[in-house]
Amino acid sequence: MKFLTDLFTERDGTSWCIGRIIGAAGAGVMCYRFATAGGADFANFAGGLAAIIASIGFKNISERQ
């Protein structure tokens, strides 16, 4: 459980970060759709994952204390 709280909480370690939770869910759905789709589109898959990671990174930068 500590691993999940470290991944999905804010900098204080107690409040859950909805952006990280939604990002993980979106990445999971993207990976599932990529694996089950007939034709693999690597460029759009990589772009989608990069957008999720970038949005979480920008959120962390904007909330510096």
TAHUKA-V808563 format. One record per residue. PSI is psi as a letter, one per 40 degrees, with the letter a starting at -180 (none if undefined). OMEGA is omega as a letter, one per 20 degrees, with the letter a starting at -180 (999 if undefined). NEAR is the number of other ideal C-beta (glycine too) atoms within 10 Angstrom. Layout:
psi->PSI omega->OMEGA near->NEAR
psi->PSI omega->OMEGA near->NEAR
This chain:
psi->d omega->r near->5
psi->d omega->r near->7
psi->d omega->r near->7
psi->d omega->r near->10
psi->d omega->r near->11
psi->d omega->a near->9
psi->d omega->a near->11
psi->e omega->r near->15
psi->i omega->r near->15
psi->a omega->a near->15
psi->d omega->a near->11
psi->e omega->r near->7
psi->e omega->a near->9
psi->d omega->a near->8
psi->h omega->a near->9
psi->i omega->a near->12
psi->h omega->a near->17
psi->d omega->r near->10
psi->d omega->r near->17
psi->d omega->r near->17
psi->d omega->r near->13
psi->d omega->r near->13
psi->d omega->r near->19
psi->d omega->r near->15
psi->d omega->r near->11
psi->d omega->r near->15
psi->d omega->r near->14
psi->d omega->r near->10
psi->d omega->r near->11
psi->d omega->r near->15
psi->d omega->r near->13
psi->d omega->a near->10
psi->d omega->r near->11
psi->d omega->a near->16
psi->d omega->a near->8
psi->e omega->a near->7
psi->i omega->a near->10
psi->d omega->r near->4
psi->h omega->a near->4
psi->h omega->r near->10
psi->g omega->a near->11
psi->d omega->a near->8
psi->d omega->a near->8
psi->d omega->r near->11
psi->d omega->r near->15
psi->d omega->r near->11
psi->d omega->r near->11
psi->d omega->r near->18
psi->d omega->r near->16
psi->d omega->r near->10
psi->d omega->r near->12
psi->d omega->a near->19
psi->d omega->r near->12
psi->d omega->a near->10
psi->d omega->r near->14
psi->d omega->r near->16
psi->d omega->r near->10
psi->d omega->r near->11
psi->d omega->r near->14
psi->d omega->r near->14
psi->d omega->a near->8
psi->e omega->a near->7
psi->f omega->r near->11
psi->i omega->a near->6
psi->none omega->999 near->4
